[in-house]
Amino acid sequence: MRALTALCALALATGLFCGTMLSHPPTSEARPGIGIDTRELTLRSHLMEAEPCDAN
């Protein structure tokens, strides 16, 4: 009898949890990162002063 009661309680809790997640899911409050401004990096670089790169 105790096992049946525990099983029913578990089924009820699982059902309520799933119902809550389907009706009112949690929302994310994360915001995207700013990122890297490649245009600014390109404009600030001094390509004539740079040393040649070796592709090996």
C-alpha positions, 0 to 999 in steps of 0.5 A, a space after each residue: 500500500 505504501 509503494 502504491 501511495 509513493 508511486 501515485 505521489 510521484 506520478 502526481 508531482 511529475 504531472 504537475 511539474 510537466 504541466 507547469 513547464 508546458 504552460 509557463 516555461 522559464 524565460 531566459 534573461 541572458 543577453 548576447 555579448 557585444 562582440 568584436 568590432 573588426 572594422 575598428 581593429 582594421 582601421 587602428 592597425 598599421 599594416 606597413 609597420 608590421 613584420 611579414 608572417 611566415 605561413 609555414 
